[in-house]
Amino acid sequence: MELFSEKMKKDPSFGVYKDLCDFCREVMKTDKRLATKYLLMLSDELEARIGQVNDLNELKELFGLHRKVVFLGAEESFHLYLLAVEWNREP
C-alpha cells in the first residue's frame, strides 16, 4: 500500500487513483479496516485534485471515481457514509 502512496505523490494521475480504488475493492473482501484507511486517503486526494483540474473530461473521471470511493467505503467509515448520504442532495 505504501507503493500507492509514493506513486500518487510522484504521478497524481487518474490511472494511479483508479488502481488504488480497484485494489481497495479487493482488499475490502479480507481486510475492511485497511481498505477503509486507504479509501479515506484516496477520497482526500481526489477532493484535492478535483479542485485543481480545469479539463472537463478529467474532472468527470475524477468525480466519478470519487463517487465510487465514497460508496465503496461508506459501510465502514462514518465520514464516507456522510459523503454518500449527501451525494445527490440539493444544495
N, C-alpha and C positions, 0 to 999 in steps of 0.2 A: 504494500500500500504506500510506503514511503516513496517508491518509484513514481507513482502517480503524482504525489505532491511535488516532487522535484521536476517532473515533466511539465506540470501545469505552470510552474514558475518560469521555466525556460521557454515553453511554447504554449501560450494560452490560446489554443485553437479548439474549434468545435469538436474535432476528432478525438482529442485527448479527453475532453469533457464527456463525450458520448461513451468512450471506452471505460471511463471510471463509472459511469451510470450503469453500463452493462455488467461490469464486474460486481458492483454493489448488488445488482439484482440477483446474481448467482450466489454471492456470499450471504445474502438475506436468508437463503434456504438453510444455512448451517450456523451462522453467527449473526443474529439480528443486531446485537449491540455494536459490533464492529462495523457492519454495513451502515447502520444509522449514523455512527460517528462520521463516516466519510460522506454520507449523503448530506449531512448538515454542512460540512466543509464545502462540498460541491455546490450546494444551494447558495452559500455566501459568495463563492467565486463567481457563479453565474449572475447573481444580482449585481455584483460589482462590474462584471464585463458588459452586461446589458446596458448599464449606464454610460459606457464608453463607446458603444457601437453606433456608427452612422449609416451603415449599409442595411437597407430594409430586409433583404433576404437573410443576411446573417442574424439580424435581430429576431426574425421569425423563427429561425432554427434554434437560437439560444432560448427564446421564450418558451418554445415547445418542449425543449429538453428540460428547462427548469420546471415546467408543469409535471413532467414525468418524475423528476426527482422528488418533488413535493409530495405527490400522491403515492410514490413508492415508499417513502419513509413516514407517511402520516400515521400509520398504525403504531409505530414505535416511538415517535417523537412528538411531544405536545406542540413544540414550535412549528414543525412541519404540518401537523394537524390543523393548527390555526390558519396557516397559509392556505391549506387545501379548502377549508371551510369558506374562506374569504375569496377564493379564486375568481369566481364569476359574479361576485356581488356588485351591485350598482354602487358607484361612489356616493 
